[in-house]
């Protein structure tokens, strides 16, 4: 049986491939940083997060979106960015599409932030497809000591 295909070799290759995929997925679950917990899917909005002493700055790529297409919300310790185009109908074409990859579907990204945020002072600025969100950190009073009289 020289030159024949061994089905067990194919099964072993499949098992090895599945094992690698599970290892990659478990690395995402074991991440130590709050922003590293979930994988970034192709539809997700890519972000950079910068932590300074006074604020968190989130820089997100949202190419092709206008100000009216972008919504930014902060609740508790979560930042949510939603982007959606208003559909204006199909563009008129004089020929047949050979490739049609551009899509107009809503996309969002939610991040857990590692600090309390002063929600009244959050600012967002969109320029050339780059969204910059400044999240000032809330000054949290440290616990104060109060002496209680025992009766």
ROSE-4610 file (N, C-alpha, C; in Angstrom, 1 decimal, always signed):
// ROSE-4610
residu = [X/X/X/X/X/X/X/X/X/X/X/X/X/X/X/X/X/X/X/X/X/X/X/X/X/X/X/X/X/X/X/X/X/X/X/X/X/X/X/X/X/X/X/X/X/X/X/X/X/X/X/X/X/X/X/X/X/X/X/X/X/X/X/X/X/X/X/X/X/X/X/X/X/X/X/X/X/X/X/X/X/X/X/X/X/X/X/X/X/X/X/X/X/X/X/X/X/X/X/X/X/X/X/X/X/X/X/X/X/X/X/X/X/X/X/X/X/X/X/X/X/X/X/X/X/X/X/X/X/X/X/X/X/X/X/X/X/X/X/X/X/X/X/X/X/X/X/X/X/X/X/X/X/X/X/X/X/X/X/X/X/X/X/X/X/X/X/X/X/X/X/X/X/X/X/X/X/X/X/X/X/X/X/X/X/X/X/X/X/X/X/X/X/X/X/X/X/X/X/X/X/X/X/X/X/X/X/X/X/X/X/X/X/X/X/X/X/X/X/X/X/X/X/X/X/X/X/X/X/X/X/X/X/X/X/X/X/X/X/X/X/X/X/X/X/X/X/X/X/X/X/X/X/X/X/X/X/X/X/X/X/X/X/X/X/X/X/X/X/X/X/X/X/X/X/X/X/X/X/X/X/X/X/X/X/X/X/X/X/X/X/X/X/X/X/X/X/X/X/X/X/X/X/X/X/X/X/X/X/X/X/X/X/X/X/X/X/X/X/X/X/X/X/X/X/X/X/X/X/X/X/X/X/X/X/X/X/X/X/X/X/X/X/X/X/X/X/X/X/X/X/X/X/X/X/X/X/X/X/X/X/X/X/X/X/X/X/X/X/X/X/X/X/X/X/X/X/X/X/X/X/X/X/X/X/X/X/X/X/X/X/X/X/X/X/X/X/X/X/X/X/X/X/X/X/X/X/X/X/X/X/X/X/X/X/X/X/X/X/X/X/X/X/X/X/X/X/X/X/X/X/X/X/X/X/X/X/X/X/X/X/X/X/X/X/X/X/X/X/X/X/X/X]
num = [1/1/1/2/2/2/3/3/3/4/4/4/5/5/5/6/6/6/7/7/7/8/8/8/9/9/9/10/10/10/11/11/11/12/12/12/13/13/13/14/14/14/15/15/15/16/16/16/17/17/17/18/18/18/19/19/19/20/20/20/21/21/21/22/22/22/23/23/23/24/24/24/25/25/25/26/26/26/27/27/27/28/28/28/29/29/29/30/30/30/31/31/31/32/32/32/33/33/33/34/34/34/35/35/35/36/36/36/37/37/37/38/38/38/39/39/39/40/40/40/41/41/41/42/42/42/43/43/43/44/44/44/45/45/45/46/46/46/47/47/47/48/48/48/49/49/49/50/50/50/51/51/51/52/52/52/53/53/53/54/54/54/55/55/55/56/56/56/57/57/57/58/58/58/59/59/59/60/60/60/61/61/61/62/62/62/63/63/63/64/64/64/65/65/65/66/66/66/67/67/67/68/68/68/69/69/69/70/70/70/71/71/71/72/72/72/73/73/73/74/74/74/75/75/75/76/76/76/77/77/77/78/78/78/79/79/79/80/80/80/81/81/81/82/82/82/83/83/83/84/84/84/85/85/85/86/86/86/87/87/87/88/88/88/89/89/89/90/90/90/91/91/91/92/92/92/93/93/93/94/94/94/95/95/95/96/96/96/97/97/97/98/98/98/99/99/99/100/100/100/101/101/101/102/102/102/103/103/103/104/104/104/105/105/105/106/106/106/107/107/107/108/108/108/109/109/109/110/110/110/111/111/111/112/112/112/113/113/113/114/114/114/115/115/115/116/116/116/117/117/117/118/118/118/119/119/119/120/120/120/121/121/121/122/122/122/123/123/123/124/124/124/125/125/125/126/126/126/127/127/127/128/128/128/129/129/129/130/130/130/131/131/131/132/132/132/133/133/133/134/134/134/135/135/135/136/136/136/137/137/137/138/138/138/139/139/139/140/140/140/141/141/141/142/142/142/143/143/143/144/144/144/145/145/145/146/146/146/147/147/147/148/148/148/149/149/149/150/150/150/151/151/151]
x = [+0.8/+0.0/+0.9/+1.9/+2.8/+2.1/+2.2/+1.6/+0.2/-0.5/-1.9/-2.0/-3.1/-3.4/-3.8/-3.2/-3.6/-4.6/-5.8/-6.9/-6.6/-5.8/-5.4/-4.5/-3.7/-2.8/-3.7/-4.7/-5.7/-6.4/-6.8/-7.5/-6.6/-5.3/-4.3/-4.1/-4.0/-3.8/-5.0/-6.2/-7.4/-7.4/-7.1/-7.0/-6.0/-4.8/-3.8/-4.3/-5.0/-5.5/-6.6/-7.4/-8.5/-7.8/-6.8/-6.0/-5.4/-4.8/-4.2/-5.3/-6.5/-7.6/-8.1/-8.2/-8.6/-7.5/-6.3/-5.2/-5.3/-5.5/-5.6/-6.8/-7.9/-9.1/-8.9/-8.2/-8.0/-7.0/-6.1/-5.2/-6.0/-7.1/-7.9/-8.6/-9.1/-9.8/-8.9/-7.6/-6.6/-5.9/-6.3/-5.6/-5.7/-4.7/-4.7/-5.2/-5.1/-5.6/-7.0/-7.8/-9.3/-9.6/-8.7/-9.0/-8.6/-7.9/-7.4/-8.3/-9.4/-10.3/-11.0/-11.4/-12.2/-11.4/-11.5/-10.8/-11.5/-10.7/-11.3/-11.8/-13.0/-13.6/-13.4/-13.4/-13.2/-14.1/-15.4/-16.3/-16.2/-15.3/-15.2/-14.4/-14.6/-13.9/-12.6/-11.5/-10.2/-9.9/-9.3/-9.1/-7.7/-7.2/-6.0/-6.5/-6.0/-6.4/-5.2/-5.2/-4.0/-4.5/-3.7/-4.0/-3.0/-3.5/-2.6/-3.1/-2.4/-2.9/-4.2/-4.6/-5.9/-7.0/-6.7/-7.7/-7.3/-8.4/-8.2/-8.5/-7.7/-7.9/-8.1/-9.3/-9.6/-9.5/-8.7/-8.6/-9.1/-10.1/-10.8/-10.8/-10.6/-10.7/-12.1/-12.7/-14.1/-14.1/-13.3/-13.2/-14.5/-14.8/-16.0/-17.3/-17.2/-18.3/-18.3/-19.4/-19.5/-19.9/-19.9/-20.3/-21.7/-22.6/-24.0/-24.1/-23.1/-23.1/-22.6/-22.0/-21.3/-22.0/-22.2/-22.8/-21.8/-21.5/-20.6/-21.4/-21.4/-22.1/-21.2/-21.3/-20.5/-21.5/-21.5/-22.4/-21.6/-21.7/-20.9/-19.5/-18.9/-17.5/-17.3/-18.3/-18.3/-18.4/-17.6/-17.6/-18.2/-19.2/-19.8/-19.7/-19.2/-19.1/-20.0/-21.0/-21.8/-21.7/-21.5/-21.5/-22.5/-23.1/-24.1/-24.3/-24.3/-24.6/-26.1/-26.5/-27.9/-27.9/-28.7/-28.8/-29.4/-28.7/-29.2/-29.6/-29.6/-30.0/-28.8/-29.0/-27.9/-27.3/-26.0/-25.4/-25.7/-25.9/-26.1/-24.8/-24.9/-23.7/-24.1/-23.1/-23.4/-22.9/-22.3/-21.9/-22.3/-21.7/-22.0/-20.9/-21.3/-20.3/-19.4/-18.1/-17.2/-16.8/-16.9/-16.6/-17.4/-18.1/-19.0/-18.7/-17.7/-17.3/-17.7/-18.0/-18.3/-19.7/-19.8/-21.0/-21.4/-22.6/-23.1/-23.9/-23.2/-24.0/-23.5/-24.3/-24.0/-22.8/-22.0/-20.9/-20.8/-20.4/-20.2/-19.0/-18.6/-17.5/-17.8/-17.7/-17.9/-16.6/-16.2/-14.9/-15.2/-14.7/-14.7/-13.5/-13.8/-12.7/-12.2/-10.9/-10.4/-10.4/-11.3/-11.3/-12.7/-13.1/-14.4/-14.2/-15.2/-15.2/-16.1/-15.6/-16.4/-17.2/-18.4/-19.2/-19.6/-19.8/-20.2/-19.1/-17.8/-16.7/-16.1/-16.8/-16.3/-16.4/-15.4/-15.4/-15.0/-15.7/-15.4/-15.2/-14.2/-13.8/-13.5/-14.2/-14.0/-13.3/-12.2/-11.5/-10.8/-11.1/-10.5/-10.7/-11.8/-12.1/-11.5/-10.9/-10.3/-11.1/-11.7/-12.5/-11.6/-11.5/-10.7/-11.7/-11.7/-12.6/-11.7/-12.0/-11.3/-12.2/-11.8/-12.5/-11.8/-12.2/-11.5/-11.8/-10.8/-11.0/-11.7/-12.7/-13.4/-12.5/-12.5/-11.7/-12.5/-12.1/-12.8/-12.2/-13.0/-12.5/-12.1/-11.0/-10.6/-11.4/-11.6/-12.4/-12.0/-12.9/-12.5/-12.8/-12.0/-12.2/-13.1/-14.1/-15.0/-15.0/-14.8/-14.8/-16.3/-16.7/-18.1/-18.1/-19.0/-19.1/-19.9/-19.4/-20.0/-20.9/-22.2/-23.1/-23.3]
y = [-1.2/+0.0/+1.2/+1.2/+2.3/+3.5/+4.7/+5.9/+6.1/+5.3/+5.6/+6.6/+7.3/+8.3/+7.7/+8.1/+7.6/+8.5/+8.1/+8.9/+9.4/+8.7/+9.1/+10.3/+10.4/+11.6/+12.9/+12.7/+13.9/+14.2/+13.2/+13.5/+14.1/+13.7/+14.3/+15.7/+16.0/+17.4/+18.3/+17.8/+18.5/+18.8/+17.7/+17.9/+19.0/+19.0/+20.0/+21.4/+21.5/+22.8/+23.3/+22.5/+22.8/+23.2/+22.5/+22.7/+24.1/+24.5/+25.8/+26.9/+26.7/+27.7/+27.8/+26.7/+26.8/+27.5/+27.3/+28.0/+29.5/+29.9/+31.3/+32.0/+31.2/+31.8/+31.9/+30.9/+30.9/+32.1/+32.4/+33.6/+34.8/+35.0/+36.2/+36.2/+35.1/+35.0/+35.2/+34.9/+35.0/+36.4/+37.3/+38.6/+39.3/+40.0/+40.7/+42.2/+42.7/+44.1/+44.1/+45.1/+45.1/+45.2/+45.9/+46.1/+44.9/+43.9/+42.8/+41.6/+41.7/+40.5/+39.9/+40.8/+40.3/+40.5/+39.5/+39.7/+40.7/+41.3/+42.3/+41.6/+41.7/+41.1/+42.0/+41.5/+42.4/+43.6/+43.4/+44.5/+45.5/+45.2/+46.1/+47.3/+48.4/+49.6/+49.5/+49.6/+49.5/+50.8/+50.6/+51.7/+51.6/+52.8/+52.9/+53.6/+53.2/+53.7/+54.2/+55.5/+56.1/+56.5/+56.1/+56.5/+57.5/+58.6/+59.6/+59.7/+60.6/+60.7/+61.3/+62.2/+63.0/+62.4/+61.7/+61.3/+60.0/+59.4/+58.4/+59.0/+58.7/+59.1/+57.9/+57.9/+56.8/+57.4/+56.7/+57.1/+56.0/+56.3/+55.2/+55.6/+54.6/+54.8/+54.5/+55.5/+55.4/+56.0/+55.5/+56.1/+56.1/+57.2/+57.3/+57.7/+57.9/+58.3/+59.8/+60.5/+61.9/+62.0/+63.2/+63.5/+63.0/+63.2/+62.7/+61.2/+60.5/+59.0/+58.4/+59.2/+58.7/+59.0/+58.0/+58.3/+57.7/+58.5/+58.1/+58.2/+57.1/+57.1/+56.5/+57.1/+56.6/+56.3/+55.1/+54.7/+53.8/+54.1/+53.4/+53.5/+52.3/+52.3/+51.7/+52.0/+51.6/+52.7/+52.6/+53.5/+52.8/+53.3/+52.7/+53.7/+53.2/+53.9/+53.2/+53.9/+53.4/+54.2/+53.6/+54.3/+53.6/+54.5/+54.0/+55.0/+54.6/+55.5/+55.6/+56.7/+56.8/+56.3/+55.4/+54.8/+55.8/+56.2/+57.1/+56.4/+55.1/+54.3/+53.9/+53.1/+52.5/+53.6/+53.6/+54.6/+54.1/+55.1/+54.7/+54.3/+53.2/+52.7/+52.5/+52.6/+52.4/+51.0/+50.3/+48.9/+47.9/+46.8/+45.7/+45.6/+45.3/+45.2/+43.9/+44.1/+42.9/+42.6/+43.5/+43.3/+44.3/+43.9/+44.8/+44.5/+45.1/+44.8/+45.9/+47.1/+48.2/+48.0/+48.0/+47.7/+48.9/+49.1/+50.2/+49.5/+49.0/+48.4/+49.0/+49.0/+49.6/+48.8/+49.5/+48.9/+49.6/+48.8/+49.4/+48.8/+49.4/+48.9/+49.4/+48.5/+48.8/+48.4/+49.4/+49.1/+49.3/+48.5/+48.8/+49.7/+50.8/+51.7/+51.4/+51.5/+51.1/+52.2/+53.2/+54.3/+54.9/+55.5/+56.3/+57.5/+57.8/+58.9/+60.0/+61.3/+62.5/+62.6/+62.0/+62.0/+63.3/+64.3/+65.6/+66.3/+65.9/+66.5/+65.8/+64.7/+63.9/+64.7/+64.6/+65.3/+64.4/+64.6/+63.7/+64.6/+64.3/+65.1/+64.2/+64.5/+63.6/+64.5/+64.0/+64.7/+63.6/+63.7/+62.8/+61.3/+61.0/+59.5/+59.0/+60.0/+59.6/+60.2/+59.4/+59.9/+59.9/+61.0/+61.2/+61.5/+60.6/+60.8/+61.0/+62.1/+62.4/+62.1/+61.2/+60.8/+61.2/+62.4/+62.8/+61.9/+61.6/+60.7/+61.5/+60.8/+61.3/+61.3/+62.4/+62.4/+61.8/+60.7/+59.9/+60.2/+60.7/+61.0/+59.7/+59.7/+58.5/+58.5/+57.3/+57.1/+58.1/+58.7/+59.6/+58.9/+59.2/+58.6/+59.4/+58.8/+59.4/+58.6/+59.4/+58.7/+58.6/+57.5/+57.3/+57.1/+57.8/+57.7/+56.4/+55.7/+54.4/+54.7/+54.4/+54.7/+53.5]
z = [+0.0/+0.0/+0.0/-0.8/-0.9/-1.7/-1.2/-1.9/-1.6/-0.7/-0.4/+0.7/+0.8/+1.7/+3.0/+4.1/+5.4/+6.1/+6.3/+6.8/+8.2/+8.9/+10.3/+10.3/+9.3/+9.2/+9.0/+8.2/+7.9/+9.2/+10.0/+11.3/+12.2/+12.3/+13.2/+12.8/+11.6/+11.1/+11.5/+11.4/+11.8/+13.3/+14.1/+15.5/+15.9/+15.3/+15.6/+15.2/+14.1/+13.7/+14.7/+15.2/+16.2/+17.5/+17.9/+19.1/+19.1/+17.9/+17.8/+17.9/+17.3/+17.4/+18.8/+19.6/+21.0/+21.8/+21.5/+22.3/+22.0/+20.8/+20.4/+21.2/+21.2/+21.9/+23.4/+24.0/+25.4/+25.8/+24.9/+25.2/+25.4/+24.5/+24.7/+26.0/+26.5/+27.7/+28.9/+28.8/+29.9/+30.0/+29.1/+29.1/+30.4/+30.8/+32.1/+32.0/+30.8/+30.6/+30.2/+30.8/+30.5/+29.0/+28.2/+26.8/+25.9/+26.5/+25.7/+25.9/+26.5/+26.8/+25.6/+24.7/+23.6/+22.3/+21.4/+20.1/+19.3/+18.4/+17.5/+16.2/+15.9/+14.8/+13.6/+12.4/+11.2/+11.1/+11.6/+11.6/+12.7/+13.7/+14.9/+14.5/+15.3/+15.1/+15.8/+15.1/+15.8/+16.6/+17.8/+18.7/+19.3/+19.8/+20.6/+21.9/+23.1/+24.3/+25.0/+25.4/+26.1/+27.4/+28.5/+29.9/+30.4/+30.8/+31.4/+32.9/+33.6/+35.0/+35.1/+34.2/+34.3/+33.5/+32.4/+31.5/+30.7/+30.1/+29.1/+27.7/+26.8/+25.4/+24.5/+23.8/+22.9/+21.5/+20.6/+19.2/+18.4/+17.6/+16.8/+15.4/+14.5/+13.1/+12.6/+12.0/+11.5/+10.1/+9.1/+7.8/+7.1/+6.4/+5.6/+6.3/+7.6/+8.4/+8.7/+8.7/+9.0/+10.5/+11.0/+12.4/+12.8/+11.9/+12.1/+12.1/+11.6/+11.5/+12.8/+13.7/+14.9/+16.2/+17.0/+18.4/+19.4/+20.4/+21.5/+22.8/+23.6/+24.9/+26.0/+27.2/+28.3/+29.4/+29.9/+31.0/+32.0/+33.2/+34.2/+33.8/+33.6/+33.2/+31.8/+30.9/+29.6/+28.6/+27.5/+26.4/+25.2/+24.6/+23.4/+22.2/+21.1/+19.9/+18.9/+18.3/+17.2/+16.0/+14.8/+13.6/+12.6/+11.8/+10.9/+9.8/+8.6/+7.4/+7.2/+6.8/+6.3/+4.9/+4.6/+3.2/+2.3/+1.2/+0.2/-1.0/-1.0/-2.2/-3.0/-3.9/-4.7/-5.6/-5.8/-6.7/-8.1/-9.0/-10.4/-11.0/-11.7/-12.4/-13.9/-14.8/-16.2/-16.6/-15.7/-16.1/-15.0/-15.2/-14.2/-13.2/-11.9/-10.9/-11.1/-11.1/-11.1/-9.7/-8.8/-7.4/-6.7/-5.6/-4.8/-3.4/-2.8/-1.4/-0.4/-0.9/+0.1/+0.6/+2.0/+2.6/+3.5/+3.7/+4.6/+5.7/+6.7/+7.8/+9.1/+10.0/+11.3/+12.0/+12.7/+13.4/+14.8/+15.8/+17.1/+17.8/+18.9/+19.7/+21.1/+22.1/+23.5/+24.2/+25.1/+25.8/+27.3/+28.1/+29.6/+29.9/+30.6/+30.9/+32.4/+32.6/+33.9/+35.0/+34.8/+35.8/+35.8/+36.9/+36.9/+36.0/+35.2/+34.2/+34.6/+34.5/+34.7/+33.4/+33.4/+32.2/+31.7/+32.5/+32.0/+31.2/+31.3/+30.7/+29.5/+29.1/+28.0/+26.7/+25.9/+24.6/+23.5/+22.3/+21.1/+19.9/+19.1/+17.9/+16.8/+15.6/+14.4/+13.3/+12.8/+11.7/+10.8/+9.5/+8.5/+8.9/+9.4/+9.7/+11.0/+11.8/+13.1/+14.2/+15.1/+16.2/+17.4/+18.1/+19.3/+20.4/+21.4/+22.6/+23.8/+24.5/+25.8/+26.9/+27.8/+29.0/+30.2/+30.8/+32.0/+33.2/+33.9/+35.1/+36.2/+36.8/+38.0/+39.2/+39.9/+41.1/+42.2/+42.7/+43.7/+45.0/+46.0/+47.3/+48.0/+48.6/+49.3/+50.6/+51.1/+52.3/+53.5/+54.1/+55.2/+56.5/+57.5/+58.8/+59.7/+60.3/+61.2/+62.5/+63.6/+64.9/+65.3/+65.7/+66.2/+67.7/+68.3/+69.8/+70.1/+71.1/+71.5/+72.7/+72.6/+73.7/+74.6]
